[in-house]
Amino acid sequence: MKLLKVFVVSDSVGETGEQVVKAAITQFRPNFDNTLIRKFPHIEDNDHIEKIVEIAKEQNAIVVFTLVEEKMRQFMVNRCKHEQVEWIDLMGPMIHLFEQQIGEQPLEEPGLVHKLDDDYFKKIEAVEFAVKYDDGRDPRGLLLADVVLVGVSRTSKTPLSQYLAHKRYKVANVPLVPEVNPPEELFLVDPKKCFGLVISPEKLNVIRKERLIALGLNDDAIYAKQSRIEQEIEHFYNVVERIGCSVIDVTNKAVEETANDIIDRIEQNK
Protein backbone atom coordinates (compact mmCIF):
# COMPACT_ATOMS: atom_id res chain seq x y z
CA MET A 1 0.00 0.00 0.00
CA LYS A 2 1.40 3.37 -1.04
CA LEU A 3 2.20 5.86 1.72
CA LEU A 4 -0.05 8.90 1.50
CA LYS A 5 1.23 12.13 3.04
CA VAL A 6 -0.92 15.23 3.27
CA PHE A 7 0.16 18.59 4.68
CA VAL A 8 -2.75 20.72 5.88
CA VAL A 9 -1.72 24.39 5.87
CA SER A 10 -3.86 27.07 7.50
CA ASP A 11 -3.71 30.66 8.73
CA SER A 12 -5.98 29.55 11.60
CA VAL A 13 -6.05 26.27 13.55
CA GLY A 14 -6.42 24.04 10.48
CA GLU A 15 -9.49 22.10 11.62
CA THR A 16 -11.49 22.83 8.47
CA GLY A 17 -8.79 21.54 6.16
CA GLU A 18 -8.10 18.52 8.34
CA GLN A 19 -11.76 17.49 8.42
CA VAL A 20 -12.12 17.77 4.64
CA VAL A 21 -8.92 15.77 4.10
CA LYS A 22 -10.08 13.05 6.49
CA ALA A 23 -13.50 12.89 4.83
CA ALA A 24 -11.85 12.31 1.46
CA ILE A 25 -9.26 9.80 2.70
CA THR A 26 -11.87 7.61 4.43
CA GLN A 27 -13.32 6.90 0.99
CA PHE A 28 -10.10 5.01 0.26
CA ARG A 29 -8.71 4.12 3.68
CA PRO A 30 -11.38 4.13 6.41
CA ASN A 31 -8.77 3.24 9.04
CA PHE A 32 -6.16 5.70 7.69
CA ASP A 33 -3.71 2.84 7.06
CA ASN A 34 -0.31 3.98 5.79
CA THR A 35 -1.53 7.58 5.84
CA LEU A 36 0.07 10.64 7.43
CA ILE A 37 -1.76 13.91 7.92
CA ARG A 38 0.37 16.76 9.25
CA LYS A 39 -1.06 20.16 10.22
CA PHE A 40 0.73 23.48 9.84
CA PRO A 41 -1.53 25.99 11.65
CA HIS A 42 -1.27 29.77 12.13
CA ILE A 43 0.81 30.42 9.02
CA GLU A 44 1.43 34.16 8.88
CA ASP A 45 4.03 34.87 6.18
CA ASN A 46 5.53 33.67 2.92
CA ASP A 47 8.69 32.37 4.60
CA HIS A 48 6.62 29.74 6.40
CA ILE A 49 4.92 28.77 3.16
CA GLU A 50 8.24 28.44 1.35
CA LYS A 51 9.66 26.11 4.01
CA ILE A 52 6.51 23.96 4.09
CA VAL A 53 6.57 23.51 0.31
CA GLU A 54 10.25 22.53 0.47
CA ILE A 55 9.48 19.85 3.08
CA ALA A 56 6.48 18.67 1.05
CA LYS A 57 8.72 18.22 -1.98
CA GLU A 58 11.28 16.25 0.03
CA GLN A 59 8.60 13.97 1.50
CA ASN A 60 6.45 13.71 -1.63
CA ALA A 61 3.44 15.13 0.24
CA ILE A 62 0.27 16.74 -1.08
CA VAL A 63 -0.34 20.27 0.20
CA VAL A 64 -3.93 21.14 1.11
CA PHE A 65 -4.41 24.71 2.28
CA THR A 66 -7.13 26.91 3.74
CA LEU A 67 -5.70 30.42 3.48
CA VAL A 68 -8.14 33.33 3.44
CA GLU A 69 -5.73 36.02 2.22
CA GLU A 70 -5.54 36.05 -1.57
CA LYS A 71 -1.85 37.07 -1.74
CA MET A 72 -0.85 34.17 0.51
CA ARG A 73 -2.95 31.74 -1.54
CA GLN A 74 -1.31 32.90 -4.75
CA PHE A 75 2.16 32.63 -3.24
CA MET A 76 1.38 29.08 -2.10
CA VAL A 77 0.17 28.12 -5.60
CA ASN A 78 3.26 29.65 -7.23
CA ARG A 79 5.66 27.86 -4.86
CA CYS A 80 3.90 24.50 -5.30
CA LYS A 81 3.98 24.84 -9.09
CA HIS A 82 7.63 25.84 -9.01
CA GLU A 83 8.58 22.88 -6.80
CA GLN A 84 6.20 20.53 -8.65
CA VAL A 85 4.27 19.75 -5.47
CA GLU A 86 0.65 18.61 -5.76
CA TRP A 87 -1.69 21.11 -4.11
CA ILE A 88 -5.38 21.77 -3.40
CA ASP A 89 -6.80 25.19 -2.51
CA LEU A 90 -9.94 24.54 -0.44
CA MET A 91 -10.92 28.16 0.24
CA GLY A 92 -9.88 30.19 -2.78
CA PRO A 93 -12.39 29.00 -5.42
CA MET A 94 -15.29 29.24 -2.97
CA ILE A 95 -14.34 32.72 -1.77
CA HIS A 96 -13.92 33.87 -5.37
CA LEU A 97 -17.34 32.48 -6.35
CA PHE A 98 -19.07 34.13 -3.38
CA GLU A 99 -17.32 37.40 -4.17
CA GLN A 100 -18.68 37.30 -7.73
CA GLN A 101 -22.19 36.34 -6.67
CA ILE A 102 -22.72 38.95 -3.93
CA GLY A 103 -20.40 41.68 -5.17
CA GLU A 104 -18.67 42.09 -1.81
CA GLN A 105 -15.01 41.95 -0.83
CA PRO A 106 -13.93 39.19 1.61
CA LEU A 107 -12.59 40.26 5.01
CA GLU A 108 -9.55 38.00 4.64
CA GLU A 109 -9.43 37.62 8.42
CA PRO A 110 -8.32 34.17 9.69
CA GLY A 111 -10.24 32.30 12.38
CA LEU A 112 -13.63 34.02 12.07
CA VAL A 113 -15.52 30.69 12.05
CA HIS A 114 -13.91 29.75 15.37
CA LYS A 115 -14.93 33.08 16.87
CA LEU A 116 -18.49 32.17 15.94
CA ASP A 117 -18.06 28.76 17.55
CA ASP A 118 -16.75 30.36 20.75
CA ASP A 119 -19.75 32.67 20.79
CA TYR A 120 -22.11 29.71 20.42
CA PHE A 121 -20.54 27.76 23.26
CA LYS A 122 -20.60 30.81 25.54
CA LYS A 123 -24.33 31.09 24.86
CA ILE A 124 -24.90 27.40 25.66
CA GLU A 125 -22.88 27.74 28.86
CA ALA A 126 -24.95 30.77 29.90
CA VAL A 127 -28.25 28.97 29.21
CA GLU A 128 -27.15 25.96 31.27
CA PHE A 129 -26.08 28.32 34.06
CA ALA A 130 -29.49 30.03 34.08
CA VAL A 131 -31.26 26.67 34.36
CA LYS A 132 -28.96 25.45 37.13
CA TYR A 133 -29.30 28.58 39.24
CA ASP A 134 -32.95 29.37 38.53
CA ASP A 135 -35.37 30.16 41.33
CA GLY A 136 -32.70 30.19 44.05
CA ARG A 137 -31.93 26.47 43.69
CA ASP A 138 -28.26 26.85 44.55
CA PRO A 139 -27.17 30.12 46.20
CA ARG A 140 -23.53 29.41 45.33
CA GLY A 141 -24.34 30.51 41.79
CA LEU A 142 -25.04 34.05 42.97
CA LEU A 143 -21.34 34.78 43.36
CA LEU A 144 -20.54 33.29 39.93
CA ALA A 145 -23.26 35.12 38.01
CA ASP A 146 -22.88 38.11 35.69
CA VAL A 147 -26.40 39.22 36.62
CA VAL A 148 -28.51 38.47 39.69
CA LEU A 149 -32.28 39.02 39.64
CA VAL A 150 -34.47 39.22 42.74
CA GLY A 151 -38.22 39.64 42.98
CA VAL A 152 -41.47 38.21 44.23
CA SER A 153 -43.21 35.40 42.37
CA ARG A 154 -44.46 36.14 38.80
CA THR A 155 -42.16 39.08 38.02
CA SER A 156 -40.67 37.32 34.95
CA LYS A 157 -37.39 36.32 36.62
CA THR A 158 -37.07 33.00 34.77
CA PRO A 159 -37.92 34.18 31.22
CA LEU A 160 -35.69 37.20 31.76
CA SER A 161 -32.86 34.93 32.91
CA GLN A 162 -33.20 32.84 29.75
CA TYR A 163 -33.36 35.88 27.48
CA LEU A 164 -30.18 37.32 29.02
CA ALA A 165 -28.52 33.90 28.77
CA HIS A 166 -29.04 34.01 25.00
CA LYS A 167 -27.10 37.26 25.12
CA ARG A 168 -24.30 35.28 26.85
CA TYR A 169 -24.89 36.61 30.38
CA LYS A 170 -24.78 34.10 33.23
CA VAL A 171 -27.86 34.84 35.32
CA ALA A 172 -29.03 33.59 38.71
CA ASN A 173 -32.36 34.59 40.22
CA VAL A 174 -33.82 34.48 43.71
CA PRO A 175 -37.53 34.55 44.63
CA LEU A 176 -38.31 36.67 47.69
CA VAL A 177 -40.86 35.36 50.19
CA PRO A 178 -41.45 36.99 53.61
CA GLU A 179 -41.36 33.64 55.43
CA VAL A 180 -37.99 32.61 53.97
CA ASN A 181 -34.73 34.42 54.70
CA PRO A 182 -32.78 35.27 51.53
CA PRO A 183 -29.49 33.37 51.15
CA GLU A 184 -26.50 35.13 52.73
CA GLU A 185 -24.68 34.97 49.39
CA LEU A 186 -27.20 37.48 48.03
CA PHE A 187 -25.76 40.19 50.28
CA LEU A 188 -22.23 39.47 49.09
CA VAL A 189 -23.09 40.12 45.44
CA ASP A 190 -21.84 43.32 43.83
CA PRO A 191 -24.93 45.61 43.91
CA LYS A 192 -24.09 46.86 40.40
CA LYS A 193 -24.87 43.45 38.91
CA CYS A 194 -27.96 42.81 41.03
CA PHE A 195 -31.42 43.99 39.94
CA GLY A 196 -34.68 43.96 41.84
CA LEU A 197 -37.80 43.39 39.74
CA VAL A 198 -41.00 44.96 40.99
CA ILE A 199 -44.50 45.11 39.59
CA SER A 200 -47.66 46.99 40.58
CA PRO A 201 -49.82 45.11 43.11
CA GLU A 202 -52.87 45.42 40.81
CA LYS A 203 -51.06 43.90 37.83
CA LEU A 204 -49.53 41.15 39.97
CA ASN A 205 -52.95 40.34 41.37
CA VAL A 206 -54.31 39.77 37.85
CA ILE A 207 -51.29 37.67 36.80
CA ARG A 208 -51.46 35.46 39.87
CA LYS A 209 -55.19 34.87 39.50
CA GLU A 210 -54.66 33.82 35.90
CA ARG A 211 -51.87 31.52 37.01
CA LEU A 212 -54.08 29.84 39.60
CA ILE A 213 -56.87 29.33 37.06
CA ALA A 214 -54.39 27.85 34.59
CA LEU A 215 -53.36 25.36 37.27
CA GLY A 216 -56.99 24.44 37.88
CA LEU A 217 -57.04 26.10 41.31
CA ASN A 218 -59.37 28.60 42.95
CA ASP A 219 -58.34 32.17 42.14
CA ASP A 220 -59.15 33.45 45.62
CA ALA A 221 -56.19 31.61 47.22
CA ILE A 222 -54.00 33.70 49.53
CA TYR A 223 -51.29 33.67 46.82
CA ALA A 224 -53.37 36.10 44.77
CA LYS A 225 -54.89 38.20 47.54
CA GLN A 226 -54.09 41.90 47.45
CA SER A 227 -53.02 42.00 51.11
CA ARG A 228 -50.56 39.13 50.58
CA ILE A 229 -49.09 40.78 47.48
CA GLU A 230 -48.56 44.07 49.32
CA GLN A 231 -46.84 42.18 52.14
CA GLU A 232 -44.49 40.48 49.68
CA ILE A 233 -43.65 43.75 47.91
CA GLU A 234 -42.88 45.43 51.23
CA HIS A 235 -40.54 42.55 52.05
CA PHE A 236 -38.99 42.92 48.58
CA TYR A 237 -38.13 46.58 49.19
CA ASN A 238 -36.58 45.75 52.55
CA VAL A 239 -34.29 43.18 50.93
CA VAL A 240 -33.21 45.28 47.94
CA GLU A 241 -32.51 48.23 50.23
CA ARG A 242 -30.20 45.98 52.23
CA ILE A 243 -28.50 44.80 49.02
CA GLY A 244 -28.24 48.33 47.65
CA CYS A 245 -29.19 47.29 44.13
CA SER A 246 -31.22 48.96 41.37
CA VAL A 247 -34.96 48.37 41.11
CA ILE A 248 -36.71 48.01 37.76
CA ASP A 249 -40.47 48.31 37.44
CA VAL A 250 -41.58 45.58 35.01
CA THR A 251 -45.31 46.37 35.23
CA ASN A 252 -45.78 47.33 31.60
CA LYS A 253 -42.47 46.10 30.15
CA ALA A 254 -41.84 43.23 27.79
CA VAL A 255 -39.05 40.83 28.75
CA GLU A 256 -36.90 42.15 25.89
CA GLU A 257 -37.30 45.73 27.12
CA THR A 258 -36.29 44.86 30.67
CA ALA A 259 -33.35 42.80 29.40
CA ASN A 260 -32.05 45.67 27.27
CA ASP A 261 -32.37 48.01 30.25
CA ILE A 262 -30.28 45.62 32.37
CA ILE A 263 -27.67 45.12 29.62
CA ASP A 264 -27.29 48.89 29.24
CA ARG A 265 -26.72 49.32 32.96
CA ILE A 266 -24.26 46.43 33.14
CA GLU A 267 -22.23 47.79 30.21
CA GLN A 268 -22.16 51.29 31.70
CA ASN A 269 -20.78 49.92 34.97
CA LYS A 270 -17.87 48.09 33.34
C-alpha positions as CSV (number, residue, x, y, z in Angstrom):
1,M,0.0,0.0,0.0
2,K,1.4,3.4,-1.0
3,L,2.2,5.9,1.7
4,L,-0.1,8.9,1.5
5,K,1.2,12.1,3.0
6,V,-0.9,15.2,3.3
7,F,0.2,18.6,4.7
8,V,-2.7,20.7,5.9
9,V,-1.7,24.4,5.9
10,S,-3.9,27.1,7.5
11,D,-3.7,30.7,8.7
12,S,-6.0,29.6,11.6
13,V,-6.0,26.3,13.5
14,G,-6.4,24.0,10.5
15,E,-9.5,22.1,11.6
16,T,-11.5,22.8,8.5
17,G,-8.8,21.5,6.2
18,E,-8.1,18.5,8.3
19,Q,-11.8,17.5,8.4
20,V,-12.1,17.8,4.6
21,V,-8.9,15.8,4.1
22,K,-10.1,13.1,6.5
23,A,-13.5,12.9,4.8
24,A,-11.8,12.3,1.5
25,I,-9.3,9.8,2.7
26,T,-11.9,7.6,4.4
27,Q,-13.3,6.9,1.0
28,F,-10.1,5.0,0.3
29,R,-8.7,4.1,3.7
30,P,-11.4,4.1,6.4
31,N,-8.8,3.2,9.0
32,F,-6.2,5.7,7.7
33,D,-3.7,2.8,7.1
34,N,-0.3,4.0,5.8
35,T,-1.5,7.6,5.8
36,L,0.1,10.6,7.4
37,I,-1.8,13.9,7.9
38,R,0.4,16.8,9.3
39,K,-1.1,20.2,10.2
40,F,0.7,23.5,9.8
41,P,-1.5,26.0,11.6
42,H,-1.3,29.8,12.1
43,I,0.8,30.4,9.0
44,E,1.4,34.2,8.9
45,D,4.0,34.9,6.2
46,N,5.5,33.7,2.9
47,D,8.7,32.4,4.6
48,H,6.6,29.7,6.4
49,I,4.9,28.8,3.2
50,E,8.2,28.4,1.3
51,K,9.7,26.1,4.0
52,I,6.5,24.0,4.1
53,V,6.6,23.5,0.3
54,E,10.3,22.5,0.5
55,I,9.5,19.8,3.1
56,A,6.5,18.7,1.0
57,K,8.7,18.2,-2.0
58,E,11.3,16.2,0.0
59,Q,8.6,14.0,1.5
60,N,6.5,13.7,-1.6
61,A,3.4,15.1,0.2
62,I,0.3,16.7,-1.1
63,V,-0.3,20.3,0.2
64,V,-3.9,21.1,1.1
65,F,-4.4,24.7,2.3
66,T,-7.1,26.9,3.7
67,L,-5.7,30.4,3.5
68,V,-8.1,33.3,3.4
69,E,-5.7,36.0,2.2
70,E,-5.5,36.0,-1.6
71,K,-1.8,37.1,-1.7
72,M,-0.8,34.2,0.5
73,R,-2.9,31.7,-1.5
74,Q,-1.3,32.9,-4.7
75,F,2.2,32.6,-3.2
76,M,1.4,29.1,-2.1
77,V,0.2,28.1,-5.6
78,N,3.3,29.6,-7.2
79,R,5.7,27.9,-4.9
80,C,3.9,24.5,-5.3
81,K,4.0,24.8,-9.1
82,H,7.6,25.8,-9.0
83,E,8.6,22.9,-6.8
84,Q,6.2,20.5,-8.7
85,V,4.3,19.7,-5.5
86,E,0.7,18.6,-5.8
87,W,-1.7,21.1,-4.1
88,I,-5.4,21.8,-3.4
89,D,-6.8,25.2,-2.5
90,L,-9.9,24.5,-0.4
91,M,-10.9,28.2,0.2
92,G,-9.9,30.2,-2.8
93,P,-12.4,29.0,-5.4
94,M,-15.3,29.2,-3.0
95,I,-14.3,32.7,-1.8
96,H,-13.9,33.9,-5.4
97,L,-17.3,32.5,-6.3
98,F,-19.1,34.1,-3.4
99,E,-17.3,37.4,-4.2
100,Q,-18.7,37.3,-7.7
101,Q,-22.2,36.3,-6.7
102,I,-22.7,38.9,-3.9
103,G,-20.4,41.7,-5.2
104,E,-18.7,42.1,-1.8
105,Q,-15.0,41.9,-0.8
106,P,-13.9,39.2,1.6
107,L,-12.6,40.3,5.0
108,E,-9.5,38.0,4.6
109,E,-9.4,37.6,8.4
110,P,-8.3,34.2,9.7
111,G,-10.2,32.3,12.4
112,L,-13.6,34.0,12.1
113,V,-15.5,30.7,12.1
114,H,-13.9,29.7,15.4
115,K,-14.9,33.1,16.9
116,L,-18.5,32.2,15.9
117,D,-18.1,28.8,17.5
118,D,-16.7,30.4,20.7
119,D,-19.7,32.7,20.8
120,Y,-22.1,29.7,20.4
121,F,-20.5,27.8,23.3
122,K,-20.6,30.8,25.5
123,K,-24.3,31.1,24.9
124,I,-24.9,27.4,25.7
125,E,-22.9,27.7,28.9
126,A,-25.0,30.8,29.9
127,V,-28.3,29.0,29.2
128,E,-27.1,26.0,31.3
129,F,-26.1,28.3,34.1
130,A,-29.5,30.0,34.1
131,V,-31.3,26.7,34.4
132,K,-29.0,25.5,37.1
133,Y,-29.3,28.6,39.2
134,D,-33.0,29.4,38.5
135,D,-35.4,30.2,41.3
136,G,-32.7,30.2,44.1
137,R,-31.9,26.5,43.7
138,D,-28.3,26.8,44.6
139,P,-27.2,30.1,46.2
140,R,-23.5,29.4,45.3
141,G,-24.3,30.5,41.8
142,L,-25.0,34.1,43.0
143,L,-21.3,34.8,43.4
144,L,-20.5,33.3,39.9
145,A,-23.3,35.1,38.0
146,D,-22.9,38.1,35.7
147,V,-26.4,39.2,36.6
148,V,-28.5,38.5,39.7
149,L,-32.3,39.0,39.6
150,V,-34.5,39.2,42.7
151,G,-38.2,39.6,43.0
152,V,-41.5,38.2,44.2
153,S,-43.2,35.4,42.4
154,R,-44.5,36.1,38.8
155,T,-42.2,39.1,38.0
156,S,-40.7,37.3,34.9
157,K,-37.4,36.3,36.6
158,T,-37.1,33.0,34.8
159,P,-37.9,34.2,31.2
160,L,-35.7,37.2,31.8
161,S,-32.9,34.9,32.9
162,Q,-33.2,32.8,29.7
163,Y,-33.4,35.9,27.5
164,L,-30.2,37.3,29.0
165,A,-28.5,33.9,28.8
166,H,-29.0,34.0,25.0
167,K,-27.1,37.3,25.1
168,R,-24.3,35.3,26.9
169,Y,-24.9,36.6,30.4
170,K,-24.8,34.1,33.2
171,V,-27.9,34.8,35.3
172,A,-29.0,33.6,38.7
173,N,-32.4,34.6,40.2
174,V,-33.8,34.5,43.7
175,P,-37.5,34.5,44.6
176,L,-38.3,36.7,47.7
177,V,-40.9,35.4,50.2
178,P,-41.5,37.0,53.6
179,E,-41.4,33.6,55.4
180,V,-38.0,32.6,54.0
181,N,-34.7,34.4,54.7
182,P,-32.8,35.3,51.5
183,P,-29.5,33.4,51.2
184,E,-26.5,35.1,52.7
185,E,-24.7,35.0,49.4
186,L,-27.2,37.5,48.0
187,F,-25.8,40.2,50.3
188,L,-22.2,39.5,49.1
189,V,-23.1,40.1,45.4
190,D,-21.8,43.3,43.8
191,P,-24.9,45.6,43.9
192,K,-24.1,46.9,40.4
193,K,-24.9,43.5,38.9
194,C,-28.0,42.8,41.0
195,F,-31.4,44.0,39.9
196,G,-34.7,44.0,41.8
197,L,-37.8,43.4,39.7
198,V,-41.0,45.0,41.0
199,I,-44.5,45.1,39.6
200,S,-47.7,47.0,40.6
201,P,-49.8,45.1,43.1
202,E,-52.9,45.4,40.8
203,K,-51.1,43.9,37.8
204,L,-49.5,41.2,40.0
205,N,-53.0,40.3,41.4
206,V,-54.3,39.8,37.9
207,I,-51.3,37.7,36.8
208,R,-51.5,35.5,39.9
209,K,-55.2,34.9,39.5
210,E,-54.7,33.8,35.9
211,R,-51.9,31.5,37.0
212,L,-54.1,29.8,39.6
213,I,-56.9,29.3,37.1
214,A,-54.4,27.8,34.6
215,L,-53.4,25.4,37.3
216,G,-57.0,24.4,37.9
217,L,-57.0,26.1,41.3
218,N,-59.4,28.6,42.9
219,D,-58.3,32.2,42.1
220,D,-59.1,33.4,45.6
221,A,-56.2,31.6,47.2
222,I,-54.0,33.7,49.5
223,Y,-51.3,33.7,46.8
224,A,-53.4,36.1,44.8
225,K,-54.9,38.2,47.5
226,Q,-54.1,41.9,47.4
227,S,-53.0,42.0,51.1
228,R,-50.6,39.1,50.6
229,I,-49.1,40.8,47.5
230,E,-48.6,44.1,49.3
231,Q,-46.8,42.2,52.1
232,E,-44.5,40.5,49.7
233,I,-43.6,43.7,47.9
234,E,-42.9,45.4,51.2
235,H,-40.5,42.5,52.1
236,F,-39.0,42.9,48.6
237,Y,-38.1,46.6,49.2
238,N,-36.6,45.7,52.5
239,V,-34.3,43.2,50.9
240,V,-33.2,45.3,47.9
241,E,-32.5,48.2,50.2
242,R,-30.2,46.0,52.2
243,I,-28.5,44.8,49.0
244,G,-28.2,48.3,47.6
245,C,-29.2,47.3,44.1
246,S,-31.2,49.0,41.4
247,V,-35.0,48.4,41.1
248,I,-36.7,48.0,37.8
249,D,-40.5,48.3,37.4
250,V,-41.6,45.6,35.0
251,T,-45.3,46.4,35.2
252,N,-45.8,47.3,31.6
253,K,-42.5,46.1,30.2
254,A,-41.8,43.2,27.8
255,V,-39.1,40.8,28.7
256,E,-36.9,42.1,25.9
257,E,-37.3,45.7,27.1
258,T,-36.3,44.9,30.7
259,A,-33.4,42.8,29.4
260,N,-32.0,45.7,27.3
261,D,-32.4,48.0,30.2
262,I,-30.3,45.6,32.4
263,I,-27.7,45.1,29.6
264,D,-27.3,48.9,29.2
265,R,-26.7,49.3,33.0
266,I,-24.3,46.4,33.1
267,E,-22.2,47.8,30.2
268,Q,-22.2,51.3,31.7
269,N,-20.8,49.9,35.0
270,K,-17.9,48.1,33.3
